[in-house]
Amino acid sequence: MIFARRLLALVLLLTTGCALIDRMSGVADTRALQETGVAAEAVILRIWDTGITVNDDPVIRMDVEVYPVEGEAWAATIPKSLISRLDVPQFQPGQTIHVRYDPKDRTRVGLDEYKYR
């Protein structure tokens, strides 16, 4: 009985820890946009380090210009994106990246994670 309680406590702790890391790294927002977001391309205007790393991979912030398939382009900020340290050269100002945005709130933009797996 004590073992089962300890195991349950450990599972709950690990689950909570993973959810916290997903929120801190922007992964939770990115996954949410995969469900309802609209695919578009964006040009990186500016990047900077958030000071957060997950497994030695940086979490960056980006200012981008979003170019939807239809309609006018707009500037947006992607507050947090977890980037593989091997992919850092792809995320520099002037580079075109794949994003998803919330059609109801175009300020919500995130990386199209399926394009970077």
C-alpha positions in Angstrom: 0.0 0.0 0.0 2.8 2.4 0.9 4.6 1.5 -2.4 1.5 2.3 -4.4 1.1 5.7 -2.7 4.7 6.6 -3.4 4.5 5.4 -7.0 1.3 7.5 -7.5 3.0 10.5 -5.9 6.0 10.1 -8.2 3.8 9.8 -11.3 1.9 13.0 -10.3 5.1 14.9 -9.6 6.6 13.9 -13.0 3.4 14.7 -14.9 3.2 18.2 -13.2 6.9 18.8 -13.9 6.5 17.9 -17.6 3.5 20.2 -18.0 5.4 23.0 -16.3 8.4 22.6 -18.7 6.0 22.6 -21.6 4.5 25.9 -20.5 8.0 27.5 -19.8 9.4 26.4 -23.2 6.4 27.4 -25.3 5.7 23.8 -26.3 2.2 23.8 -24.8 1.2 26.9 -26.9 2.8 25.4 -30.0 0.8 22.2 -29.5 -2.4 24.1 -29.0 -1.9 26.0 -32.3 -1.3 22.7 -34.1 -5.0 21.8 -33.3 -6.7 24.9 -34.6 -4.1 27.1 -36.1 -3.7 28.1 -39.7 -0.5 27.3 -41.6 1.5 30.3 -42.9 5.1 31.3 -43.6 6.9 34.0 -41.6 10.2 35.9 -42.0 12.2 36.2 -38.8 12.9 39.9 -38.1 14.7 39.5 -34.7 15.5 36.7 -32.3 16.7 36.7 -28.7 17.5 34.2 -26.0 14.9 33.8 -23.2 17.5 32.4 -20.8 15.7 29.0 -20.7 17.2 25.8 -22.0 15.6 22.3 -22.0 18.1 19.4 -22.4 20.7 22.0 -23.6 18.3 23.2 -26.4 17.6 27.0 -26.2 14.1 28.6 -25.9 14.1 31.7 -28.1 11.8 34.6 -28.7 11.2 35.9 -32.2 9.7 38.9 -33.9 8.3 37.8 -37.2 6.4 39.0 -40.2 3.6 36.6 -40.9 2.6 36.0 -44.6 -0.8 34.1 -44.7 -1.9 32.3 -47.9 -4.7 34.9 -48.2 -4.7 38.5 -46.9 -2.2 41.1 -45.6 1.0 40.3 -43.8 1.4 41.4 -40.1 4.1 41.6 -37.5 3.9 39.3 -34.5 6.0 38.0 -31.6 6.5 34.4 -30.9 7.2 34.6 -27.1 8.8 31.1 -26.7 10.0 28.5 -29.1 12.1 25.5 -28.1 14.7 25.0 -30.8 17.1 22.1 -31.2 20.7 23.5 -30.9 21.4 21.8 -34.2 18.7 23.9 -35.9 19.8 27.3 -34.5 21.3 28.3 -38.0 17.8 28.0 -39.5 16.4 30.6 -37.0 18.2 33.8 -37.9 16.9 37.1 -39.1 15.9 37.0 -42.7 15.1 33.3 -42.7 11.7 32.1 -43.7 10.0 29.7 -41.3 6.7 27.7 -41.1 4.3 28.9 -38.4 0.7 28.5 -37.4 -1.5 31.3 -36.1 -4.8 31.5 -34.4 -7.4 32.8 -36.9 -9.4 34.4 -34.0 -6.4 36.1 -32.5 -3.6 36.7 -35.0 -1.2 37.8 -32.2 -1.0 34.1 -31.2 1.7 32.7 -33.5 3.9 29.6 -33.0 6.2 27.4 -34.9 4.6 24.7 -37.0 6.2 21.9 -35.1 5.5 19.3 -37.7 7.7 21.1 -40.1 10.7 20.9 -37.7 10.6 17.3 -36.5 
